């Protein structure tokens, strides 16, 4: 099993994600090969919270132009939606951003 900090890459800070943070739902970019159980354990270890559910989504890369008509691709990545239990504390990282 990988280290928890290798599984959770970064939080996704968007308007929609910050609105969901009030309901203890958080969005993270995670490693592409990480499963739901690994993601749950990593979030619980890093932030010291209880996770109720994990939903994952593979985000495909988009085709972009690189200069004069040369097609290129952005990278594909994996997103995880984390729902905390009602009795769990919130993640402090997101507190000042709402």
N, CA, C and O atoms as CSV, one atom per row, in Angstrom:
chain,resi,resn,atom,element,x,y,z
A,1,UNK,N,N,0.833,-1.189,0.000
A,1,UNK,CA,C,0.000,0.000,0.000
A,1,UNK,C,C,0.874,1.248,0.000
A,1,UNK,O,O,1.927,1.283,0.637
A,2,UNK,N,N,0.431,2.260,-0.714
A,2,UNK,CA,C,1.185,3.496,-0.828
A,2,UNK,C,C,1.007,4.346,0.426
A,2,UNK,O,O,0.108,4.108,1.233
A,3,UNK,N,N,1.868,5.327,0.574
A,3,UNK,CA,C,1.769,6.285,1.674
A,3,UNK,C,C,0.536,7.162,1.440
A,3,UNK,O,O,0.184,7.439,0.293
A,4,UNK,N,N,-0.112,7.595,2.504
A,4,UNK,CA,C,-1.347,8.384,2.398
A,4,UNK,C,C,-1.136,9.657,1.588
A,4,UNK,O,O,-2.028,10.077,0.851
A,5,UNK,N,N,0.023,10.266,1.716
A,5,UNK,CA,C,0.289,11.506,0.988
A,5,UNK,C,C,0.557,11.265,-0.494
A,5,UNK,O,O,0.532,12.214,-1.277
A,6,UNK,N,N,0.810,10.028,-0.900
A,6,UNK,CA,C,0.928,9.691,-2.316
A,6,UNK,C,C,-0.447,9.453,-2.929
A,6,UNK,O,O,-0.605,9.594,-4.141
A,7,UNK,N,N,-1.433,9.100,-2.131
A,7,UNK,CA,C,-2.782,8.839,-2.625
A,7,UNK,C,C,-3.560,10.131,-2.793
A,7,UNK,O,O,-4.165,10.351,-3.841
A,8,UNK,N,N,-3.557,10.993,-1.781
A,8,UNK,CA,C,-4.256,12.284,-1.845
A,8,UNK,C,C,-3.286,13.303,-2.424
A,8,UNK,O,O,-2.306,13.668,-1.774
A,9,UNK,N,N,-3.553,13.766,-3.643
A,9,UNK,CA,C,-2.621,14.675,-4.323
A,9,UNK,C,C,-2.889,16.123,-3.938
A,9,UNK,O,O,-1.976,16.830,-3.513
A,10,UNK,N,N,-4.148,16.577,-4.084
A,10,UNK,CA,C,-4.461,17.966,-3.751
A,10,UNK,C,C,-5.968,18.121,-3.595
A,10,UNK,O,O,-6.725,17.327,-4.154
A,11,UNK,N,N,-6.423,19.128,-2.847
A,11,UNK,CA,C,-7.861,19.405,-2.779
A,11,UNK,C,C,-8.297,20.182,-4.018
A,11,UNK,O,O,-7.512,20.931,-4.599
A,12,UNK,N,N,-9.529,20.000,-4.408
A,12,UNK,CA,C,-10.094,20.738,-5.533
A,12,UNK,C,C,-10.891,21.905,-4.950
A,12,UNK,O,O,-11.905,21.700,-4.283
A,13,UNK,N,N,-10.424,23.129,-5.208
A,13,UNK,CA,C,-11.036,24.336,-4.658
A,13,UNK,C,C,-11.857,24.996,-5.759
A,13,UNK,O,O,-11.307,25.691,-6.613
A,14,UNK,N,N,-13.171,24.783,-5.744
A,14,UNK,CA,C,-14.088,25.406,-6.693
A,14,UNK,C,C,-15.288,25.939,-5.925
A,14,UNK,O,O,-15.452,25.639,-4.743
A,15,UNK,N,N,-16.125,26.725,-6.585
A,15,UNK,CA,C,-17.328,27.234,-5.933
A,15,UNK,C,C,-18.234,26.092,-5.506
A,15,UNK,O,O,-18.764,26.085,-4.395
A,16,UNK,N,N,-18.404,25.141,-6.388
A,16,UNK,CA,C,-19.274,23.997,-6.089
A,16,UNK,C,C,-18.699,23.171,-4.931
A,16,UNK,O,O,-19.437,22.717,-4.057
A,17,UNK,N,N,-17.397,22.985,-4.936
A,17,UNK,CA,C,-16.765,22.226,-3.865
A,17,UNK,C,C,-16.853,22.927,-2.523
A,17,UNK,O,O,-17.021,22.271,-1.495
A,18,UNK,N,N,-16.743,24.242,-2.512
A,18,UNK,CA,C,-16.834,24.989,-1.259
A,18,UNK,C,C,-18.272,25.028,-0.742
A,18,UNK,O,O,-18.485,25.045,0.470
A,19,UNK,N,N,-19.247,25.044,-1.627
A,19,UNK,CA,C,-20.642,25.000,-1.194
A,19,UNK,C,C,-20.962,23.645,-0.562
A,19,UNK,O,O,-21.736,23.574,0.393
A,20,UNK,N,N,-20.379,22.587,-1.085
A,20,UNK,CA,C,-20.600,21.245,-0.539
A,20,UNK,C,C,-19.857,21.050,0.782
A,20,UNK,O,O,-20.227,20.177,1.567
A,21,UNK,N,N,-18.828,21.834,1.040
A,21,UNK,CA,C,-18.051,21.690,2.267
A,21,UNK,C,C,-18.897,21.992,3.504
A,21,UNK,O,O,-18.585,21.516,4.596
A,22,UNK,N,N,-19.949,22.768,3.345
A,22,UNK,CA,C,-20.841,23.049,4.470
A,22,UNK,C,C,-21.577,21.788,4.911
A,22,UNK,O,O,-21.974,21.681,6.072
A,23,UNK,N,N,-21.764,20.837,4.005
A,23,UNK,CA,C,-22.427,19.566,4.305
A,23,UNK,C,C,-21.426,18.445,4.565
A,23,UNK,O,O,-21.785,17.268,4.527
A,24,UNK,N,N,-20.173,18.807,4.828
A,24,UNK,CA,C,-19.092,17.854,5.085
A,24,UNK,C,C,-18.818,16.952,3.880
A,24,UNK,O,O,-18.562,15.757,4.029
A,25,UNK,N,N,-18.876,17.549,2.678
A,25,UNK,CA,C,-18.504,16.853,1.454
A,25,UNK,C,C,-17.298,17.581,0.872
A,25,UNK,O,O,-17.316,18.802,0.718
A,26,UNK,N,N,-16.263,16.834,0.552
A,26,UNK,CA,C,-15.021,17.436,0.068
A,26,UNK,C,C,-14.577,16.748,-1.210
A,26,UNK,O,O,-14.913,15.589,-1.454
A,27,UNK,N,N,-13.817,17.476,-2.028
A,27,UNK,CA,C,-13.359,16.958,-3.319
A,27,UNK,C,C,-11.835,17.003,-3.340
A,27,UNK,O,O,-11.229,18.014,-2.988
A,28,UNK,N,N,-11.216,15.879,-3.763
A,28,UNK,CA,C,-9.767,15.785,-3.844
A,28,UNK,C,C,-9.347,15.171,-5.168
A,28,UNK,O,O,-10.066,14.352,-5.740
A,29,UNK,N,N,-8.181,15.572,-5.648
A,29,UNK,CA,C,-7.536,14.840,-6.735
A,29,UNK,C,C,-6.739,13.718,-6.083
A,29,UNK,O,O,-6.007,13.947,-5.121
A,30,UNK,N,N,-6.882,12.517,-6.605
A,30,UNK,CA,C,-6.232,11.350,-6.017
A,30,UNK,C,C,-5.424,10.621,-7.077
A,30,UNK,O,O,-5.545,10.896,-8.270
A,31,UNK,N,N,-4.598,9.685,-6.622
A,31,UNK,CA,C,-3.793,8.882,-7.543
A,31,UNK,C,C,-4.709,8.045,-8.426
A,31,UNK,O,O,-5.739,7.551,-7.965
A,32,UNK,N,N,-4.334,7.883,-9.702
A,32,UNK,CA,C,-5.185,7.183,-10.652
A,32,UNK,C,C,-5.381,5.708,-10.307
A,32,UNK,O,O,-6.407,5.126,-10.660
A,33,UNK,N,N,-4.421,5.102,-9.627
A,33,UNK,CA,C,-4.526,3.681,-9.312
A,33,UNK,C,C,-5.076,3.417,-7.912
A,33,UNK,O,O,-5.103,2.268,-7.471
A,34,UNK,N,N,-5.517,4.462,-7.207
A,34,UNK,CA,C,-6.035,4.304,-5.844
A,34,UNK,C,C,-7.487,3.842,-5.871
A,34,UNK,O,O,-8.283,4.317,-6.680
A,35,UNK,N,N,-7.824,2.916,-4.984
A,35,UNK,CA,C,-9.191,2.449,-4.848
A,35,UNK,C,C,-9.913,3.214,-3.755
A,35,UNK,O,O,-9.309,4.011,-3.037
A,36,UNK,N,N,-11.223,2.962,-3.632
A,36,UNK,CA,C,-12.033,3.692,-2.657
A,36,UNK,C,C,-11.589,3.405,-1.224
A,36,UNK,O,O,-11.566,4.308,-0.387
A,37,UNK,N,N,-11.239,2.160,-0.942
A,37,UNK,CA,C,-10.815,1.803,0.414
A,37,UNK,C,C,-9.508,2.501,0.763
A,37,UNK,O,O,-9.352,2.996,1.879
A,38,UNK,N,N,-8.569,2.546,-0.174
A,38,UNK,CA,C,-7.293,3.237,0.058
A,38,UNK,C,C,-7.502,4.734,0.253
A,38,UNK,O,O,-6.865,5.345,1.111
A,39,UNK,N,N,-8.394,5.326,-0.539
A,39,UNK,CA,C,-8.674,6.758,-0.420
A,39,UNK,C,C,-9.291,7.052,0.943
A,39,UNK,O,O,-8.924,8.035,1.587
A,40,UNK,N,N,-10.220,6.215,1.388
A,40,UNK,CA,C,-10.864,6.396,2.688
A,40,UNK,C,C,-9.843,6.349,3.813
A,40,UNK,O,O,-9.860,7.205,4.698
A,41,UNK,N,N,-8.952,5.358,3.792
A,41,UNK,CA,C,-7.943,5.226,4.837
A,41,UNK,C,C,-6.979,6.407,4.823
A,41,UNK,O,O,-6.561,6.882,5.879
A,42,UNK,N,N,-6.623,6.886,3.622
A,42,UNK,CA,C,-5.692,8.006,3.513
A,42,UNK,C,C,-6.286,9.286,4.091
A,42,UNK,O,O,-5.602,10.013,4.811
A,43,UNK,N,N,-7.552,9.569,3.784
A,43,UNK,CA,C,-8.203,10.784,4.299
A,43,UNK,C,C,-8.341,10.702,5.812
A,43,UNK,O,O,-8.114,11.690,6.511
A,44,UNK,N,N,-8.711,9.534,6.322
A,44,UNK,CA,C,-8.848,9.372,7.772
A,44,UNK,C,C,-7.509,9.534,8.473
A,44,UNK,O,O,-7.447,10.099,9.565
A,45,UNK,N,N,-6.431,9.044,7.855
A,45,UNK,CA,C,-5.099,9.151,8.453
A,45,UNK,C,C,-4.570,10.588,8.421
A,45,UNK,O,O,-4.023,11.065,9.415
A,46,UNK,N,N,-4.727,11.273,7.299
A,46,UNK,CA,C,-4.167,12.616,7.139
A,46,UNK,C,C,-4.928,13.643,7.981
A,46,UNK,O,O,-4.309,14.439,8.687
A,47,UNK,N,N,-6.264,13.634,7.915
A,47,UNK,CA,C,-7.061,14.685,8.540
A,47,UNK,C,C,-7.669,14.287,9.878
A,47,UNK,O,O,-8.197,15.150,10.579
A,48,UNK,N,N,-7.615,13.015,10.258
A,48,UNK,CA,C,-8.162,12.575,11.535
A,48,UNK,C,C,-9.671,12.681,11.608
A,48,UNK,O,O,-10.209,13.106,12.630
A,49,UNK,N,N,-10.366,12.302,10.543
A,49,UNK,CA,C,-11.827,12.365,10.468
A,49,UNK,C,C,-12.390,10.974,10.182
A,49,UNK,O,O,-11.639,10.043,9.888
A,50,UNK,N,N,-13.717,10.837,10.269
A,50,UNK,CA,C,-14.383,9.586,9.911
A,50,UNK,C,C,-15.076,9.774,8.568
A,50,UNK,O,O,-15.867,10.702,8.398
A,51,UNK,N,N,-14.782,8.895,7.614
A,51,UNK,CA,C,-15.344,8.987,6.272
A,51,UNK,C,C,-16.549,8.058,6.170
A,51,UNK,O,O,-16.465,6.882,6.524
A,52,UNK,N,N,-17.675,8.592,5.683
A,52,UNK,CA,C,-18.884,7.789,5.502
A,52,UNK,C,C,-18.882,7.112,4.133
A,52,UNK,O,O,-19.194,5.926,4.031
A,53,UNK,N,N,-18.531,7.858,3.076
A,53,UNK,CA,C,-18.535,7.273,1.740
A,53,UNK,C,C,-17.519,7.976,0.850
A,53,UNK,O,O,-17.122,9.116,1.094
A,54,UNK,N,N,-17.112,7.250,-0.194
A,54,UNK,CA,C,-16.173,7.770,-1.184
A,54,UNK,C,C,-16.736,7.460,-2.566
A,54,UNK,O,O,-17.060,6.311,-2.866
A,55,UNK,N,N,-16.852,8.480,-3.401
A,55,UNK,CA,C,-17.236,8.301,-4.802
A,55,UNK,C,C,-16.080,8.792,-5.652
A,55,UNK,O,O,-15.499,9.842,-5.374
A,56,UNK,N,N,-15.742,8.031,-6.695
A,56,UNK,CA,C,-14.617,8.409,-7.546
A,56,UNK,C,C,-15.087,8.658,-8.969
A,56,UNK,O,O,-16.134,8.172,-9.395
A,57,UNK,N,N,-14.285,9.426,-9.688
A,57,UNK,CA,C,-14.603,9.801,-11.054
A,57,UNK,C,C,-13.297,9.959,-11.824
A,57,UNK,O,O,-12.405,10.691,-11.395
A,58,UNK,N,N,-13.185,9.269,-12.965
A,58,UNK,CA,C,-12.026,9.445,-13.832
A,58,UNK,C,C,-12.304,10.595,-14.781
A,58,UNK,O,O,-13.298,10.576,-15.508
A,59,UNK,N,N,-11.435,11.597,-14.781
A,59,UNK,CA,C,-11.597,12.777,-15.630
A,59,UNK,C,C,-10.678,12.603,-16.828
A,59,UNK,O,O,-9.457,12.594,-16.668
A,60,UNK,N,N,-11.241,12.462,-18.037
A,60,UNK,CA,C,-10.389,12.272,-19.212
A,60,UNK,C,C,-9.688,13.567,-19.618
A,60,UNK,O,O,-10.181,14.659,-19.337
A,61,UNK,N,N,-8.541,13.440,-20.278
A,61,UNK,CA,C,-7.824,14.604,-20.770
A,61,UNK,C,C,-8.553,15.229,-21.940
A,61,UNK,O,O,-9.273,14.543,-22.666
A,62,UNK,N,N,-8.374,16.514,-22.127
A,62,UNK,CA,C,-9.021,17.233,-23.219
A,62,UNK,C,C,-8.002,17.520,-24.309
A,62,UNK,O,O,-6.812,17.682,-24.039
A,63,UNK,N,N,-8.479,17.580,-25.536
A,63,UNK,CA,C,-7.598,17.928,-26.639
A,63,UNK,C,C,-7.424,19.444,-26.673
A,63,UNK,O,O,-8.405,20.188,-26.654
A,64,UNK,N,N,-6.199,19.886,-26.723
A,64,UNK,CA,C,-5.883,21.313,-26.752
A,64,UNK,C,C,-4.922,21.574,-27.907
A,64,UNK,O,O,-4.171,20.691,-28.320
A,65,UNK,N,N,-4.958,22.783,-28.412
A,65,UNK,CA,C,-4.021,23.173,-29.460
A,65,UNK,C,C,-2.725,23.637,-28.823
A,65,UNK,O,O,-2.727,24.365,-27.830
A,66,UNK,N,N,-1.630,23.208,-29.402
A,66,UNK,CA,C,-0.306,23.629,-28.948
A,66,UNK,C,C,0.364,24.382,-30.098
A,66,UNK,O,O,1.064,23.781,-30.913
A,67,UNK,N,N,0.152,25.671,-30.159
A,67,UNK,CA,C,0.744,26.459,-31.226
A,67,UNK,C,C,-0.153,26.480,-32.452
A,67,UNK,O,O,-1.376,26.557,-32.331
A,68,UNK,N,N,0.444,26.413,-33.619
A,68,UNK,CA,C,-0.281,26.578,-34.881
A,68,UNK,C,C,-0.932,25.269,-35.318
A,68,UNK,O,O,-0.468,24.621,-36.256
A,69,UNK,N,N,-1.985,24.892,-34.648
A,69,UNK,CA,C,-2.777,23.752,-35.084
A,69,UNK,C,C,-2.256,22.398,-34.669
A,69,UNK,O,O,-2.824,21.380,-35.068
A,70,UNK,N,N,-1.198,22.346,-33.885
A,70,UNK,CA,C,-0.693,21.042,-33.439
A,70,UNK,C,C,-1.543,20.555,-32.271
A,70,UNK,O,O,-1.572,21.204,-31.226
A,71,UNK,N,N,-2.231,19.435,-32.423
A,71,UNK,CA,C,-3.071,18.968,-31.313
A,71,UNK,C,C,-2.228,18.355,-30.199
A,71,UNK,O,O,-1.203,17.719,-30.442
A,72,UNK,N,N,-2.687,18.563,-28.997
A,72,UNK,CA,C,-2.057,17.978,-27.824
A,72,UNK,C,C,-3.159,17.584,-26.850
A,72,UNK,O,O,-4.330,17.877,-27.093
A,73,UNK,N,N,-2.807,16.935,-25.772
A,73,UNK,CA,C,-3.793,16.495,-24.789
A,73,UNK,C,C,-3.382,16.966,-23.394
A,73,UNK,O,O,-2.203,16.948,-23.041
A,74,UNK,N,N,-4.375,17.387,-22.608
A,74,UNK,CA,C,-4.115,17.612,-21.196
A,74,UNK,C,C,-4.123,16.253,-20.514
A,74,UNK,O,O,-4.614,15.280,-21.086
A,75,UNK,N,N,-3.601,16.172,-19.330
A,75,UNK,CA,C,-3.497,14.880,-18.663
A,75,UNK,C,C,-4.848,14.435,-18.127
A,75,UNK,O,O,-5.694,15.264,-17.794
A,76,UNK,N,N,-5.046,13.141,-18.046
A,76,UNK,CA,C,-6.239,12.611,-17.405
A,76,UNK,C,C,-5.919,12.383,-15.934
A,76,UNK,O,O,-4.765,12.137,-15.582
A,77,UNK,N,N,-6.935,12.462,-15.066
A,77,UNK,CA,C,-6.720,12.351,-13.632
A,77,UNK,C,C,-7.955,11.784,-12.967
A,77,UNK,O,O,-8.978,11.579,-13.620
A,78,UNK,N,N,-7.867,11.529,-11.670
A,78,UNK,CA,C,-8.951,10.921,-10.916
A,78,UNK,C,C,-9.382,11.849,-9.795
A,78,UNK,O,O,-8.550,12.433,-9.101
A,79,UNK,N,N,-10.697,11.978,-9.624
A,79,UNK,CA,C,-11.288,12.853,-8.625
A,79,UNK,C,C,-12.039,11.986,-7.618
A,79,UNK,O,O,-12.642,10.980,-7.994
A,80,UNK,N,N,-12.006,12.369,-6.339
A,80,UNK,CA,C,-12.736,11.642,-5.301
A,80,UNK,C,C,-13.611,12.604,-4.522
A,80,UNK,O,O,-13.156,13.656,-4.075
A,81,UNK,N,N,-14.876,12.231,-4.365
A,81,UNK,CA,C,-15.813,12.973,-3.534
A,81,UNK,C,C,-15.895,12.257,-2.193
A,81,UNK,O,O,-16.244,11.077,-2.143
A,82,UNK,N,N,-15.578,12.952,-1.110
A,82,UNK,CA,C,-15.520,12.382,0.227
A,82,UNK,C,C,-16.689,12.922,1.047
A,82,UNK,O,O,-16.864,14.136,1.147
A,83,UNK,N,N,-17.490,12.033,1.636
A,83,UNK,CA,C,-18.576,12.415,2.540
A,83,UNK,C,C,-18.184,11.975,3.940
A,83,UNK,O,O,-17.928,10.793,4.172
A,84,UNK,N,N,-18.134,12.928,4.884
A,84,UNK,CA,C,-17.800,12.606,6.263
A,84,UNK,C,C,-19.058,12.231,7.035
A,84,UNK,O,O,-20.168,12.589,6.642
A,85,UNK,N,N,-18.876,11.509,8.130
A,85,UNK,CA,C,-20.011,11.158,8.984
A,85,UNK,C,C,-20.498,12.403,9.728
A,85,UNK,O,O,-19.780,13.399,9.817
A,86,UNK,N,N,-21.713,12.342,10.256
A,86,UNK,CA,C,-22.296,13.494,10.950
A,86,UNK,C,C,-21.560,13.834,12.240
A,86,UNK,O,O,-21.455,15.006,12.603
A,87,UNK,N,N,-21.048,12.814,12.938
A,87,UNK,CA,C,-20.363,13.061,14.208
A,87,UNK,C,C,-18.885,13.385,14.025
A,87,UNK,O,O,-18.191,13.636,15.010
A,88,UNK,N,N,-18.398,13.386,12.818
A,88,UNK,CA,C,-16.988,13.685,12.546
A,88,UNK,C,C,-16.758,15.193,12.527
A,88,UNK,O,O,-17.656,15.968,12.198
A,89,UNK,N,N,-15.544,15.595,12.883
A,89,UNK,CA,C,-15.197,17.017,12.778
A,89,UNK,C,C,-14.966,17.352,11.311
A,89,UNK,O,O,-14.730,16.455,10.502
A,90,UNK,N,N,-15.032,18.624,10.962
A,90,UNK,CA,C,-14.802,19.034,9.586
A,90,UNK,C,C,-13.304,19.143,9.322
A,90,UNK,O,O,-12.505,19.186,10.258
A,91,UNK,N,N,-12.930,19.185,8.060
A,91,UNK,CA,C,-11.524,19.312,7.688
A,91,UNK,C,C,-11.143,20.784,7.780
A,91,UNK,O,O,-11.745,21.627,7.116
A,92,UNK,N,N,-10.152,21.091,8.597
A,92,UNK,CA,C,-9.779,22.470,8.900
A,92,UNK,C,C,-9.193,23.207,7.701
A,92,UNK,O,O,-9.223,24.437,7.655
A,93,UNK,N,N,-8.666,22.473,6.738
A,93,UNK,CA,C,-8.064,23.099,5.564
A,93,UNK,C,C,-9.075,23.937,4.801
A,93,UNK,O,O,-8.717,24.966,4.229
A,94,UNK,N,N,-10.338,23.511,4.784
A,94,UNK,CA,C,-11.372,24.186,4.025
A,94,UNK,C,C,-12.122,25.252,4.813
A,94,UNK,O,O,-12.978,25.932,4.248
A,95,UNK,N,N,-11.830,25.419,6.097
A,95,UNK,CA,C,-12.614,26.285,6.970
A,95,UNK,C,C,-12.626,27.753,6.540
A,95,UNK,O,O,-13.701,28.349,6.470
A,96,UNK,N,N,-11.493,28.344,6.255
A,96,UNK,CA,C,-11.447,29.767,5.956
A,96,UNK,C,C,-11.827,30.134,4.535
A,96,UNK,O,O,-11.851,31.316,4.193
A,97,UNK,N,N,-12.124,29.151,3.701
A,97,UNK,CA,C,-12.380,29.427,2.289
A,97,UNK,C,C,-13.856,29.556,1.959
A,97,UNK,O,O,-14.202,29.981,0.857
A,98,UNK,N,N,-14.725,29.205,2.878
A,98,UNK,CA,C,-16.170,29.251,2.586
A,98,UNK,C,C,-16.692,30.632,2.793
A,98,UNK,O,O,-17.883,30.877,2.599
